[in-house]
Amino acid sequence: MSNHQPESIGTVLILDDSLTVRMDLNRAFEEAGWRTVLCATVAAAWEQLAAETVDCVVLDVNLPDGNGVDVLRELRTDPATEALPVLMLSSEAEVKDRIRGLSTGADEYLGKPYDSGYLVARAQELIARDQPDTEHPLRVLVIDDDTEVLARFAALLQDNGYEVVQADSGTAGLRSAAARRPDAVLVDAALPDLDGATVIRRIRLDSALRGIPCLLLAASDDAGAELTALDAGADAFVQAGTDADVVLAKLSAALRGASAPGPVVDTASLQRLKKVVAIGGSVLSEHAEHLRAEGFDVVPARSGEEALELLAFQRCDCILIEGTGGLEVCQKVKSAPGVRDVPLIVIGDDDRRQSMIDALGAGADDYVQASTDPRVLLARIRAQLQRKQVADEHRMIRESLLRKEIEAAQARADAEIALTKAAMVEELERKNQELEAFSYSVSHDLRSPLRAIDGFTAMLIETVEEHLDSSGQHYAARIKASVKRMNEMIDDLIELSRVGRADLSRRSVDLGAMAAEILADLAVGAQERTVETVIAADLLVSADSRLLRNVMENLLGNAWKFSGQAEAARVEVGRGPDGAFFVRDNGSGFDMSQAQRLFSPFQRLHKQSEFPGTGIGLATVHRIVERHGGRIWAESSPGQGATFWFTLPG
């Protein structure tokens, strides 16, 4: 006899004042591999929770020293237990009672009498949901009603590095498969409820489980037994007494075959625990008993409104409506968001053809007569559940394909954008090279004839100066002034092209100190003028100091120039409440209707004879400010001076 014990699934705390219930659940959970902590009072439960960590709680509502809902509320408000799975178990099974428990935070609410197998399997589902998706040994589910065989296979598999999950019936095995998602299944051919071939067929019909390798264990060496196993969908057939090495080899081969990559659609398993909401009276009560015996949790509801209220808190796999008078309820359910896709079956009280047509027309997925054998109703429910699973599978496949198509389209678009950007960068580099060539041409080729004009004009004046009258001397001076202005324009054009290509080297700059230095230079060059200058304190900014100096030289130079005719000239540098910097003067100003021309090259708002200049300075300022990510604008009126505002983010 092996001493191997299955690894504990987890620890469950059972709080119920009924000794019968505690003993029944203790047996059911321990047989499934759980460790149990039994409590009859709220005080005992809190004492146990303070002493040890549990993985799940089964909680009665009516307790001698408290209320289960209050206990649940405290669990949910404590950070240490707020995520702990809690199943409520109570004789108070009305919809309002269920809603109270579920809205407080229960993960499941079951009425008494209960199905212990359902309760245990639901607890397994809940802790499997909360467990992190980490690497674990290959998990094998062994289904056999013979405890010695179970122990022998558990020992064999655990000795070879497998994790083992055990079940003693076909129904329990299917539930474990849905909850634990094993990597392989070994199932006995002869079981007390479902035979092994039926278990394998149900796994193969379940899109969530169909890829699991299945090995059928049989005592018979009859060839027909192997044919039955393979026909059911088994991956291998293992006869009684087969050598352990052969069993392991067949299992390993089956697992290798299942490891081939392929599309995975994670739908809900058909074998998981099913919840049915029954809307109606006595007829459904009779069917409910049969459904509970088959492992369904049946929740009674007196009306469609009550059922919809419940479904807002708890999922449901199928809805049953009693009587053709419930067609209005059927329509309400099928029009409710989140519920309309749940299979709905009307159980009619007559066999008239028109009743079936009316029910299906109202949105029902099926129609069953009240006198129908309960086994037929069970088969109809399972058929609807399988139809829903197939529909979900197809929808998920379509969504997966659509996502892949969108991702492929996005990848193509990204590639096209990348190619376009590369082409644009290449074109920009070519344009920059052309601009460099143009700048070179302007700097050298255009200056040569200007130097010749200037030089020959000077020689001409020197040679014939005594023969020139006042008009001739005026013309010669005009030539030299035009040459000078042309040289200035060339210098400004070159500077404008450079600021668009220069690299930014940001650092902290004292704008006030820079402005004071520039104004001091302007004052030295115009000692005959008296100009009041005002510079605010703490004008620190992050910017390229060389380019920022260009900005300030242009703005302050303009302010100095255009305030030249003011009686008491004033130039001010500061910062507004929103953080924008400004340069203000009380000079000639300009008409704001012409403001859009300010920052365009060669655009001037004053005559050259009044205020000389090239019209490029503000265009250069605009480009530098934009390169810093800021903006510049002006405010003015004729004769009232001008204020130039600019921002330098960063």
WOHUTA-V196096 format. One record per residue. PSI is psi in radians with two decimals (* if undefined). Layout:
# WOHUTA-V196096
psi=PSI
psi=PSI
This chain:
# WOHUTA-V196096
psi=2.32
psi=2.59
psi=0.09
psi=2.33
psi=2.41
psi=2.47
psi=2.40
psi=2.32
psi=-0.69
psi=-3.10
psi=2.27
psi=2.30
psi=2.17
psi=1.99
psi=1.82
psi=2.37
psi=-0.12
psi=2.09
psi=-0.67
psi=-0.81
psi=-0.75
psi=-0.75
psi=-0.68
psi=-0.80
psi=-0.59
psi=-0.81
psi=-0.84
psi=-0.77
psi=-0.72
psi=-0.68
psi=-0.49
psi=0.01
psi=0.29
psi=2.72
psi=2.35
psi=2.58
psi=2.04
psi=2.31
psi=2.45
psi=-0.23
psi=2.80
psi=-0.71
psi=-0.75
psi=-0.64
psi=-0.78
psi=-0.62
psi=-0.75
psi=-0.70
psi=-0.53
psi=-0.47
psi=-0.48
psi=2.86
psi=2.35
psi=2.81
psi=-0.29
psi=2.65
psi=2.30
psi=2.15
psi=2.12
psi=2.73
psi=-0.90
psi=2.00
psi=2.69
psi=-0.52
psi=0.44
psi=-3.00
psi=2.34
psi=-0.57
psi=-0.65
psi=-0.68
psi=-0.78
psi=-0.76
psi=-0.73
psi=-0.66
psi=-0.70
psi=-0.35
psi=-0.16
psi=2.10
psi=-0.50
psi=-0.40
psi=0.13
psi=-0.46
psi=0.11
psi=2.21
psi=2.28
psi=2.21
psi=2.18
psi=2.42
psi=2.06
psi=2.67
psi=-0.24
psi=1.56
psi=0.25
psi=2.75
psi=-0.73
psi=-0.61
psi=-0.73
psi=-0.78
psi=-0.69
psi=-0.80
psi=-0.78
psi=-0.69
psi=-0.41
psi=-0.37
psi=0.16
psi=2.48
psi=-0.40
psi=2.60
psi=2.06
psi=2.42
psi=2.75
psi=2.49
psi=2.67
psi=2.89
psi=1.94
psi=-0.61
psi=-0.71
psi=-0.78
psi=-0.80
psi=-0.79
psi=-0.65
psi=-0.67
psi=-0.69
psi=-0.72
psi=-0.76
psi=-0.76
psi=-0.51
psi=-0.61
psi=-0.66
psi=-0.17
psi=2.42
psi=2.60
psi=1.39
psi=2.92
psi=2.39
psi=2.80
psi=2.74
psi=2.28
psi=2.21
psi=2.23
psi=2.13
psi=2.14
psi=2.00
psi=2.43
psi=-0.07
psi=1.98
psi=-0.58
psi=-0.72
psi=-0.75
psi=-0.81
psi=-0.68
psi=-0.81
psi=-0.65
psi=-0.77
psi=-0.77
psi=-0.82
psi=-0.72
psi=-0.63
psi=-0.36
psi=0.34
psi=0.17
psi=2.63
psi=2.34
psi=2.32
psi=2.32
psi=2.56
psi=2.50
psi=0.16
psi=2.86
psi=-0.73
psi=-0.79
psi=-0.64
psi=-0.74
psi=-0.68
psi=-0.74
psi=-0.65
psi=-0.71
psi=-0.66
psi=-0.67
psi=-0.24
psi=1.20
psi=2.85
psi=-0.35
psi=2.77
psi=2.27
psi=2.05
psi=2.37
psi=2.53
psi=-0.63
psi=1.97
psi=2.76
psi=-0.47
psi=-1.16
psi=2.38
psi=2.85
psi=-0.65
psi=-0.69
psi=-0.70
psi=-0.79
psi=-0.71
psi=-0.76
psi=-0.62
psi=-0.73
psi=-0.48
psi=-0.17
psi=1.96
psi=-0.39
psi=-0.36
psi=-0.18
psi=-0.36
psi=-0.03
psi=2.21
psi=2.40
psi=2.30
psi=2.25
psi=2.22
psi=2.18
psi=2.47
psi=-0.43
psi=2.51
psi=0.29
psi=2.41
psi=-0.53
psi=-0.58
psi=-0.69
psi=-0.70
psi=-0.71
psi=-0.75
psi=-0.83
psi=-0.63
psi=-0.56
psi=-0.28
psi=0.19
psi=2.55
psi=-0.43
psi=2.76
psi=2.23
psi=2.08
psi=2.72
psi=2.43
psi=0.03
psi=2.43
psi=2.48
psi=-0.67
psi=-0.62
psi=-0.72
psi=-0.82
psi=-0.65
psi=-0.76
psi=-0.70
psi=-0.78
psi=-0.72
psi=-0.72
psi=-0.70
psi=-0.65
psi=-0.73
psi=-0.53
psi=-0.19
psi=-0.02
psi=2.36
psi=2.57
psi=3.02
psi=2.35
psi=2.19
psi=1.97
psi=1.49
psi=2.89
psi=2.42
psi=2.52
psi=-0.37
psi=-0.10
psi=2.98
psi=2.35
psi=2.43
psi=2.23
psi=2.25
psi=2.13
psi=2.01
psi=1.88
psi=-2.72
psi=-2.19
psi=-0.70
psi=-0.78
psi=-0.53
psi=-0.68
psi=-0.77
psi=-0.55
psi=-0.66
psi=-0.72
psi=-0.70
psi=-0.68
psi=-0.66
psi=-0.41
psi=0.15
psi=0.16
psi=2.54
psi=1.99
psi=2.13
psi=1.98
psi=2.49
psi=2.42
psi=-0.42
psi=2.92
psi=-0.66
psi=-0.73
psi=-0.70
psi=-0.76
psi=-0.63
psi=-0.72
psi=-0.73
psi=-0.24
psi=-0.33
psi=-0.38
psi=2.37
psi=2.81
psi=2.50
psi=-0.43
psi=2.59
psi=2.29
psi=2.32
psi=2.22
psi=2.33
psi=2.50
psi=-0.24
psi=-0.18
psi=0.31
psi=-0.60
psi=-0.68
psi=-0.72
psi=-0.78
psi=-0.69
psi=-0.77
psi=-0.77
psi=-0.22
psi=-0.03
psi=2.24
psi=2.47
psi=-0.19
psi=-0.37
psi=-0.43
psi=-0.09
psi=2.28
psi=2.37
psi=2.23
psi=2.25
psi=2.26
psi=1.80
psi=2.73
psi=0.18
psi=2.97
psi=0.36
psi=2.45
psi=-0.67
psi=-0.57
psi=-0.73
psi=-0.76
psi=-0.74
psi=-0.72
psi=-0.81
psi=-0.60
psi=-0.47
psi=-0.10
psi=-0.06
psi=2.58
psi=-0.33
psi=2.83
psi=2.22
psi=2.38
psi=2.60
psi=-0.52
psi=0.03
psi=2.50
psi=2.31
psi=-0.52
psi=-0.57
psi=-0.74
psi=-0.73
psi=-0.76
psi=-0.68
psi=-0.72
psi=-0.79
psi=-0.65
psi=-0.71
psi=-0.68
psi=-0.68
psi=-0.69
psi=-0.77
psi=-0.71
psi=-0.75
psi=-0.73
psi=-0.73
psi=-0.70
psi=-0.81
psi=-0.69
psi=-0.76
psi=-0.63
psi=-0.77
psi=-0.76
psi=-0.69
psi=-0.77
psi=-0.68
psi=-0.73
psi=-0.75
psi=-0.67
psi=-0.72
psi=-0.73
psi=-0.71
psi=-0.73
psi=-0.68
psi=-0.70
psi=-0.73
psi=-0.74
psi=-0.72
psi=-0.70
psi=-0.73
psi=-0.70
psi=-0.73
psi=-0.76
psi=-0.72
psi=-0.74
psi=-0.73
psi=-0.73
psi=-0.69
psi=-0.70
psi=-0.75
psi=-0.74
psi=-0.69
psi=-0.72
psi=-0.69
psi=-0.74
psi=-0.70
psi=-0.67
psi=-0.71
psi=-0.68
psi=-0.69
psi=-0.76
psi=-0.69
psi=-0.75
psi=-0.70
psi=-0.73
psi=-0.77
psi=-0.75
psi=-0.60
psi=-0.95
psi=-0.73
psi=-0.50
psi=-0.49
psi=-0.93
psi=-0.54
psi=-0.73
psi=-0.67
psi=-0.77
psi=-0.80
psi=-0.76
psi=-0.83
psi=-0.55
psi=-0.74
psi=-0.73
psi=-0.71
psi=-0.76
psi=-0.74
psi=-0.62
psi=-0.76
psi=0.31
psi=-0.70
psi=-0.27
psi=-0.13
psi=2.32
psi=-3.03
psi=-0.61
psi=-0.76
psi=-0.74
psi=-0.63
psi=-0.72
psi=-0.73
psi=-0.71
psi=-0.67
psi=-0.67
psi=-0.82
psi=-0.65
psi=-0.69
psi=-0.69
psi=-0.75
psi=-0.77
psi=-0.63
psi=-0.71
psi=-0.69
psi=-0.72
psi=-0.70
psi=-0.78
psi=-0.76
psi=-0.67
psi=-0.75
psi=-0.73
psi=-0.70
psi=-0.71
psi=-0.57
psi=-0.69
psi=-0.42
psi=-0.31
psi=-0.24
psi=2.50
psi=2.46
psi=2.29
psi=1.54
psi=2.48
psi=2.97
psi=2.22
psi=2.38
psi=1.72
psi=-0.59
psi=-0.80
psi=-0.69
psi=-0.76
psi=-0.71
psi=-0.71
psi=-0.76
psi=-0.76
psi=-0.61
psi=-0.71
psi=-0.70
psi=-0.66
psi=-0.65
psi=-0.63
psi=-0.15
psi=1.17
psi=-0.30
psi=-0.19
psi=2.62
psi=1.97
psi=2.23
psi=2.21
psi=2.37
psi=2.16
psi=2.13
psi=2.79
psi=2.84
psi=0.89
psi=1.08
psi=2.48
psi=2.61
psi=1.97
psi=2.97
psi=2.01
psi=-0.64
psi=-0.81
psi=-0.65
psi=-0.61
psi=-0.67
psi=-0.76
psi=-0.89
psi=-0.64
psi=-0.71
psi=-0.84
psi=-0.80
psi=-0.62
psi=-0.71
psi=-0.77
psi=-0.73
psi=-0.76
psi=-0.86
psi=-0.17
psi=0.15
psi=-0.45
psi=0.02
psi=2.55
psi=-0.77
psi=1.49
psi=2.48
psi=2.32
psi=2.28
psi=2.43
psi=2.27
psi=-2.86
psi=2.36
psi=3.00
psi=-0.41
psi=0.05
psi=-0.13
psi=2.46
psi=2.76
psi=2.69
psi=2.10
psi=2.49
psi=2.91
psi=0.66
psi=-2.53
psi=-0.45
psi=-2.97
psi=2.91
psi=2.15
psi=-0.32
psi=-0.30
psi=0.12
psi=-0.51
psi=-0.28
psi=-0.19
psi=-0.76
psi=0.31
psi=2.47
psi=2.45
psi=0.19
psi=2.14
psi=2.49
psi=-0.05
psi=2.77
psi=2.60
psi=-0.56
psi=-0.50
psi=-0.89
psi=1.74
psi=2.68
psi=2.99
psi=-0.30
psi=0.29
psi=-0.35
psi=-0.85
psi=-0.52
psi=-0.68
psi=-0.76
psi=-0.82
psi=-0.76
psi=-0.69
psi=-0.78
psi=-0.74
psi=-0.67
psi=-0.43
psi=0.00
psi=0.24
psi=-2.93
psi=2.82
psi=2.47
psi=2.93
psi=2.67
psi=2.31
psi=2.94
psi=2.62
psi=2.25
psi=-0.03
psi=0.23
psi=-3.07
psi=2.63
psi=2.16
psi=2.08
psi=2.50
psi=2.64
psi=2.61
psi=1.42
psi=2.68
psi=*
